[in-house]
Amino acid sequence: MYARRRHTYFAMMGTCIALFVLAWGVVRLWSIPVAVGMCVVAMLIPPVAAMVANRRGPEDRWWDDPSGDPKSDDWWDELDGKKRRQ
């Protein structure tokens, strides 16, 4: 699932860069308001891309969820200070 989110992020950021380049390299020759509109759309893409990339998936382990492996859970609890070292 991480790979899918990463691919989506890079696709969205590539679209953002393409909109900026096309807006000021090509579209501005015909219509400056359309080029500005394209830049406004491109400006909105990075925050949405960050939310998509950092969203927690259903199979992602959250920092305080037990993994089911007792040895690993004990190790993480020790690192987090929840359990004293024996």
N, C-alpha and C positions, 0 to 999 in steps of 0.2 A: 504494500500500500504506500510505503514511503516513496518508492520510485514513481508511482503514478502522481503523487502530489508534487514531486520535484519536476517531473515533465510538464505538468500543468503550470507550475510556477514559471519555468523557463519559456513556455509558449506564450504566457501572458506578458512577460517582460519583453520578449521578442516582438510581440505585437505593439507594445508601448513604444519601443525604439523605432519600429517601422512607421508608426503613425507620426512621430516627430520628424523623422527624416523625410517622409513623403509630404507632410504638411508644409515644411519650409523649403524643400528642394523642388517640389513639383506643383503642388496645389496652390501655393501663394501666387504663382504666375497668373492664375485665372481668378482666384477669389480669396482675398485675405480673411474675410469673416469665416469662411469654411475652414481655412487653415488654422485659425484661432480655435474654432470648434473642435477640430481634430486634436489640437494640443490639450484642450480641456478634457476631452475623453481620455487621452493618454495620461493626463495627470491623475485621473481617478483609478487607473489600473494598478499601480504599485501597491497601494494599501490593500486592495482586494486580493492581489497576488500573495501578499504576506499573510493575510488571514487564511487563504487556501493552503499555503505551504505549511503553516504552523498549527493547523487544526488537528485535534486529536482524533485518530481513527479508532474504530471499535476494537481492534486487536492490539492497539498500542498500550504499552504498560505505563501507567501513570506513576508518579514518583512514590506514592504511598500505598499503591495496590500490591498485595502479595502476589508473587509470581507462581507459587505452588511448589517451588523447590525450597525445602526447609533450610538447606545449607546457604543458599543464595539469600533467602529472606533474613536469616540470622546475620549474615555478613552486612547486608544493607542496613539492618537495624543497628548494628554496631557502629557503622559509619555515621548514621544519622543521630547517634547518641541516645537511641531509645532503649538500648540494652547494654549492660556492662560486659566487658570482656571477661571470659572465664579462665 
